[in-house]
Amino acid sequence: MLHYLIRRLMIAIPSLLGISVILFTVLALAPGDPFEELATNPAVPPDVRAHLRASLGLDDPIHLRYISWLTAMLRGEWGFSFVSRIPVEQLILQRLPTTVAVIGASQILALAIALPVGVYAATRPYSIFDQIANTLAFVGFSLPTFFTGLLLILLFSIQLDWLPFVFRTSIEATGWRWWWEMVRQSIMPVAVLGLFQGAAWTRFVRSAVLDVVRLDHVTTARSKGLPESRVTMRHVVRNAMIPVVTLVALQMPAVFGGAIVTEQIFRVPGIGSLLISAILANDTPVIMAVTFVFAGLVIFFNLLADVLYGWLDPRISYR
């Protein structure tokens, strides 16, 4: 297992380097100037603007700028934000826990919906429950997250006044009251992402379980007189989870993309909203760092999926 993880990490390093090269080149060739505000500010002399550009290497060739950025990243120096003048790593560390908490809770909710509903619908195909589950699943993943988020705001925040629609970082409460307020303002962002992913995964879980139910080893287990619940959980669900794990890992980029939109709707101070504000302000160091963190998280989840394969299917060997 250890040698396998080392090999996968060695493969991940060129992937991250390739992603960083593409991102840096695209941002360098994109229109706009991060010092456009200084250029139009008459209070800043031209020689000061030129000195700032030279100190940051903005007039150097792209390959030299990339090497300088990569060297600084390897040293742990992610640069400073052009807008807030705050170290980029400090900005990310302030917002990353919120994004990870929202995404993690939403994925738990999605799995809590998709696994039992998909398995139960597959074990009773074409029943009333299966038809209702399929219909709701189609509706769930057909609606975009921004539309679902607005519907929840209109219903639970404006009409019923049950939940806050703006995520607040400063809550004037302590102890259990603080935790309760955090849960209340996290319900709608988590529900939007979790219901969307859960609807898509329900269809996939149902399809995977239906494929496994027809296999010979399941028929043999039933012929031995094993209870149906044990046949389903031990011989069907575990084998059906292998493609589901693959789907979850491959959909992580879409999950992070949906989190960016959801954070904008509910004003969640996460890394997604940081990325949007940095793009609008042409804050290149922040954009590079945030997208690099996203890429690292996606590769990490794919590595985690590979490790789970061995637990789900003992036939898989890590050699």
Number of C-alpha atoms within 10 A of each C-alpha: 11 9 10 14 15 11 12 15 15 11 11 17 13 11 15 16 13 12 15 20 15 12 15 21 14 11 17 17 9 10 9 11 15 17 18 11 11 15 15 9 11 9 8 12 11 13 9 11 14 13 11 13 15 12 10 12 15 17 12 12 10 15 12 13 18 17 12 13 20 17 13 13 13 9 9 10 14 20 19 18 19 18 15 10 9 12 16 22 17 12 18 18 12 13 17 17 14 19 20 16 14 22 21 14 18 26 23 14 18 23 21 13 18 26 21 14 23 27 25 18 26 23 17 12 14 12 12 11 15 20 13 13 21 20 12 14 23 15 13 19 17 12 11 14 24 17 13 20 21 17 13 18 22 14 14 15 17 13 10 10 12 13 19 18 25 17 20 15 10 7 12 8 11 10 7 9 12 14 12 13 18 15 13 15 19 24 16 24 26 23 22 25 28 26 23 24 27 28 26 18 24 28 22 19 27 25 17 22 24 20 14 18 20 11 12 10 14 16 13 12 17 15 9 8 9 12 10 12 10 13 19 21 12 13 18 24 20 15 19 22 19 19 14 20 18 15 16 18 20 16 16 20 17 12 20 20 13 20 27 20 19 26 24 18 20 21 15 26 20 24 27 26 21 21 20 16 16 20 14 8 18 21 21 21 20 26 23 20 19 22 17 17 16 18 17 17 16 20 22 15 17 22 16 14 19 20 16 15 20 15 12 16 13 8 9 12 10 13 8
